[in-house]
Structure formats: structure tokens, C-alpha cells
Amino acid sequence: MVSVIPAAEGAVSPIIAALAILGPTRHYRECLGLALSARDGFSVVHSSSFDSSELARLAVSRPNVALLDFCGVQPVPLMQQIAAARPEVALVALQWDGSDSDALKLFEAGLSGFVPRQGSLDDVEAVVRGLLREEVQVPPIVAAAMVRRLRELGRTRIGSAPSDRLSTRELSVLGLVEEGLTNKEIASRLGIEPATVKNHVHRILKKLDVRRRSDAASCLHR
């Protein structure tokens, strides 16, 4: 979730977007920072290259949105590094001309938004404000690629066996459900709390897309 920074007492307008701008070209970062700082509610709290020592400063500056200039760099490893270190920061890719399949890899690595190279400063602002409303902002071609990917995953899920979807513990719980044991009895058998069993059963029903325990047991047979 993207946080909103409250206004300081006496401030004319609240800072709703605390921005970090990361990229290899300093003058590009500085120009973009000046332009965005002039926009209502925007403040640039960090600007640096992708150097590890510079990235470590993100913990101090505490941005809620990071704009990433991927021109001339390998984006996926950087995305993974930043997303792992600062998972609460919404990440936006700038100046990147990869394919739609490559864009999906970025979103899988932690990307939240995307502005194509031909996008304007208004487009950058729109993406940032959309993220503050918890909206993912992507170009139509990337959205279409996402839909295709979801369809592929859906077909894979439908064709997979229940044992491929459940963890070892969930399979153990489901096996005892099949025997007709209650949550309390399953908890006693496995040496865990009844509440834990309840959570396992809930996840099992969700993963198998069924509503009743008996239906889940039937899926295991199939």
C-alpha cells in the first residue's frame, strides 16, 4: 500500500508524493526532479544512481514512489534489489523500450507502474497519482500482455492436479478431512492449533475453488 504523507502545520498543500528518482544520468534526474517538484503535492526526497551505497539511502529518505530510469541498464536485477530492500515503495519504470513480455518480467519483479519513452511529464504525474490511489498504471499493450499471461496461468491451473496446488501440510490436512475428522481432531493428530487447521482448510478451499470440505476431498480423488 502506498502511504500518504500528512501536511506539515501551516503548509499550503500536503505532500502526497515523496519521490525518489533513480537512474544513470544525473542531469536527467535533476531536470525531472525540478519539473516534478513544481507540481502540486510532489516532493523529491532522493535522487541518485543505482549504486548500492546510494540505494541504501532510500531507507533514510523514505519515498513512497520511486521513478526508475532504465536507459542503458539491465532492469530486472535492479528491480528485484530495490523491491526486496523497500517493498513498500511503488516502483515506476521510465525510459525503457523493451518488449511486452519483458515488461511482464518487470512487473513480476515488483514494478507498479510504467511510463513509455514517448510519455509526457503529465503522463508521469498521472501514473504517480494513480499509484497513490492504489491503481496500477500500464500502457494498453502491456495490459493486453498481462491478460494473455493470466489466461495461460488459468489454463495451467485448470489442468493441474490438486497435489500440484497444495503444500505438503495442506495435503496432510486434506487427507484427514477426507477421513471425516473435525478441525479439532485434525489439530490433535498433527500437533497444531485448531485455528491453524481452520486457516489451512480455508486456503485449501480457495486453491481448489470449492466451498465445502467434501468437495475438496473429491478434488483429491480426481
GUFI-157800 format. One record per residue (C-alpha): residue in one letter; x, y, z. Coordinates in nm, 3 decimals, padded with zeros to 5 digits, always signed. Each point is the difference from the previous one (the first is absolute). Example, Ala and Ser with C-alpha at 12.3 -4.5 7.8 and 13.67 -1.06 7.14 Angstrom:
# GUFI-157800
A, +01.230, -00.450, +00.780;
S, +00.137, +00.344, -00.066;
END
This chain:
# GUFI-157800
M, +00.000, +00.000, +00.000;
V, +00.132, +00.347, -00.087;
S, +00.002, +00.231, +00.300;
V, -00.108, +00.363, -00.008;
I, +00.219, +00.251, +00.183;
P, -00.202, +00.241, +00.218;
A, +00.034, +00.373, -00.050;
A, +00.227, +00.191, +00.233;
E, -00.169, +00.264, +00.215;
G, -00.043, +00.319, -00.199;
A, +00.087, -00.162, -00.333;
V, -00.183, +00.126, -00.307;
S, -00.059, -00.349, -00.141;
P, +00.077, -00.349, +00.132;
I, +00.283, -00.205, -00.143;
I, -00.179, -00.304, -00.134;
A, +00.287, -00.134, -00.211;
A, +00.348, -00.030, +00.151;
L, +00.203, -00.092, -00.307;
A, +00.332, -00.173, -00.053;
I, +00.155, +00.034, -00.346;
L, +00.256, -00.267, -00.088;
G, +00.200, -00.027, -00.320;
P, +00.344, +00.015, -00.158;
T, -00.022, +00.357, -00.137;
R, +00.028, +00.277, +00.259;
H, -00.124, +00.292, -00.212;
Y, -00.309, -00.202, -00.102;
R, -00.076, -00.074, +00.366;
E, +00.046, +00.363, +00.101;
C, -00.215, +00.138, -00.283;
L, -00.277, -00.250, +00.070;
G, +00.023, +00.076, +00.370;
L, -00.035, +00.376, -00.055;
A, -00.297, -00.048, -00.231;
L, -00.184, -00.235, +00.236;
S, +00.077, +00.205, +00.312;
A, -00.192, +00.287, -00.161;
R, -00.313, -00.216, -00.012;
D, -00.256, +00.025, +00.278;
G, +00.062, -00.249, +00.280;
F, +00.325, -00.138, -00.144;
S, +00.336, +00.001, +00.178;
V, +00.327, -00.165, -00.109;
V, +00.162, -00.149, +00.311;
H, +00.272, -00.207, -00.170;
S, +00.192, +00.012, -00.328;
S, +00.287, -00.233, -00.081;
S, +00.152, -00.261, -00.227;
F, -00.058, -00.372, +00.046;
D, +00.321, -00.036, +00.202;
S, -00.053, -00.228, +00.302;
S, +00.119, +00.262, +00.247;
E, -00.245, +00.251, -00.149;
L, -00.287, -00.247, +00.008;
A, +00.064, -00.057, +00.370;
R, -00.099, +00.363, +00.061;
L, -00.357, -00.077, -00.103;
A, -00.061, -00.125, +00.353;
V, +00.084, +00.348, +00.131;
S, -00.182, +00.211, -00.259;
R, -00.314, -00.220, +00.017;
P, -00.164, +00.066, -00.337;
N, -00.339, -00.151, -00.077;
V, +00.057, -00.004, -00.379;
A, +00.327, -00.064, -00.187;
L, +00.044, +00.101, -00.365;
L, +00.255, -00.227, -00.168;
D, +00.188, +00.106, -00.313;
F, +00.101, -00.330, -00.159;
C, +00.177, +00.152, -00.300;
G, +00.312, -00.208, -00.070;
V, -00.031, -00.229, +00.304;
Q, -00.128, -00.352, +00.068;
P, -00.331, +00.067, +00.175;
V, -00.108, -00.333, +00.153;
P, +00.290, -00.047, +00.247;
L, -00.035, +00.361, +00.112;
M, -00.376, -00.039, +00.040;
Q, +00.047, -00.307, +00.216;
Q, +00.262, +00.171, +00.214;
I, -00.208, +00.311, +00.061;
A, -00.327, -00.188, +00.052;
A, +00.167, -00.233, +00.252;
A, +00.156, +00.288, +00.194;
R, -00.301, +00.237, -00.006;
P, -00.315, -00.206, -00.071;
E, -00.229, +00.284, +00.112;
V, +00.123, +00.234, -00.277;
A, -00.198, +00.008, -00.325;
L, +00.240, -00.041, -00.295;
V, -00.051, +00.172, -00.336;
A, +00.207, -00.076, -00.311;
L, +00.108, +00.288, -00.226;
Q, +00.195, +00.016, -00.327;
W, -00.024, -00.367, -00.083;
D, -00.082, -00.152, -00.340;
G, -00.011, -00.374, +00.064;
S, -00.261, -00.240, -00.135;
D, -00.333, -00.068, +00.168;
S, +00.130, -00.336, +00.127;
D, +00.300, +00.178, +00.154;
A, -00.240, +00.245, +00.165;
L, -00.177, -00.291, +00.165;
K, +00.332, -00.108, +00.150;
L, +00.033, +00.345, +00.154;
F, -00.345, -00.021, +00.158;
E, +00.079, -00.346, +00.130;
A, +00.318, +00.147, +00.153;
G, -00.198, +00.270, +00.185;
L, -00.090, +00.276, -00.246;
S, -00.315, +00.202, +00.077;
G, -00.024, +00.240, -00.293;
F, +00.142, +00.067, -00.345;
V, +00.048, +00.312, -00.211;
P, +00.116, -00.066, -00.358;
R, +00.285, +00.202, -00.149;
Q, -00.242, +00.214, -00.203;
G, -00.203, +00.086, +00.313;
S, -00.025, +00.361, +00.119;
L, +00.059, +00.156, +00.341;
D, -00.378, +00.001, +00.042;
D, +00.006, -00.376, -00.058;
V, +00.260, -00.039, +00.275;
E, -00.217, +00.201, +00.240;
A, -00.311, -00.200, -00.095;
V, +00.176, -00.329, +00.070;
V, +00.128, +00.120, +00.338;
R, -00.341, +00.134, +00.106;
G, -00.160, -00.323, -00.116;
L, +00.238, -00.201, +00.218;
L, -00.091, +00.215, +00.298;
R, -00.357, -00.113, -00.062;
E, +00.133, -00.359, -00.012;
E, -00.060, -00.024, -00.376;
V, +00.249, -00.179, -00.225;
Q, +00.077, +00.218, -00.303;
V, +00.119, -00.180, -00.315;
P, -00.020, +00.069, -00.376;
P, -00.269, -00.198, -00.187;
I, +00.255, -00.226, -00.172;
V, +00.141, -00.107, +00.338;
A, -00.348, -00.047, +00.144;
A, -00.083, -00.229, -00.295;
A, +00.316, -00.202, +00.067;
M, -00.105, -00.034, +00.365;
V, -00.341, -00.132, -00.101;
R, +00.164, -00.257, -00.229;
R, +00.229, -00.106, +00.284;
L, -00.294, -00.038, +00.240;
R, -00.181, -00.216, -00.255;
E, +00.305, -00.222, -00.032;
L, +00.021, -00.033, +00.378;
G, -00.370, -00.076, +00.016;
R, +00.032, -00.281, -00.253;
T, +00.296, -00.140, +00.192;
R, -00.191, +00.018, +00.327;
I, -00.305, -00.175, -00.142;
G, +00.212, -00.280, -00.138;
S, +00.211, -00.051, +00.311;
A, -00.062, -00.265, +00.261;
P, -00.102, +00.104, +00.355;
S, +00.332, -00.131, +00.130;
D, +00.176, +00.255, -00.221;
R, -00.192, +00.288, +00.155;
L, +00.019, -00.091, +00.371;
S, +00.291, +00.003, +00.241;
T, +00.108, -00.314, +00.183;
R, -00.176, +00.113, +00.317;
E, -00.318, +00.085, -00.191;
L, +00.001, -00.345, -00.159;
S, +00.032, -00.154, +00.347;
V, -00.294, +00.205, +00.126;
L, -00.208, -00.086, -00.307;
G, +00.071, -00.370, +00.048;
L, -00.138, +00.020, +00.355;
V, -00.298, +00.202, -00.122;
E, -00.069, -00.288, -00.238;
E, -00.005, -00.236, +00.300;
G, -00.277, +00.215, +00.150;
L, +00.200, +00.151, +00.286;
T, -00.099, +00.333, +00.151;
N, +00.241, +00.293, +00.023;
K, +00.062, -00.079, +00.368;
E, +00.071, -00.365, -00.078;
I, +00.233, +00.095, -00.285;
A, +00.182, +00.242, +00.231;
S, +00.050, -00.275, +00.257;
R, +00.124, -00.244, -00.266;
L, +00.250, +00.248, -00.147;
G, +00.101, +00.168, +00.327;
I, -00.110, +00.350, -00.105;
E, -00.265, +00.248, +00.113;
P, -00.363, -00.030, -00.123;
A, +00.021, +00.359, -00.127;
T, +00.297, -00.102, -00.215;
V, -00.201, -00.288, -00.142;
K, -00.285, +00.239, -00.077;
N, +00.241, +00.223, -00.194;
H, +00.134, -00.299, -00.193;
V, -00.352, -00.111, -00.092;
H, -00.088, +00.351, -00.114;
R, +00.304, +00.013, -00.228;
I, -00.074, -00.350, -00.133;
L, -00.355, +00.097, -00.097;
K, +00.126, +00.318, -00.164;
K, +00.275, -00.175, -00.197;
L, -00.234, -00.274, -00.119;
D, -00.278, +00.253, -00.071;
V, -00.263, -00.191, +00.201;
R, -00.225, +00.099, +00.291;
R, -00.040, -00.321, +00.200;
R, +00.245, -00.237, +00.168;
S, -00.160, -00.298, -00.173;
D, +00.057, +00.162, -00.340;
A, +00.367, +00.050, +00.084;
A, +00.037, -00.366, +00.089;
S, -00.163, -00.092, -00.332;
C, +00.260, +00.215, -00.182;
L, +00.274, -00.203, +00.164;
H, -00.149, -00.321, -00.145;
R, -00.025, +00.154, -00.346;
END
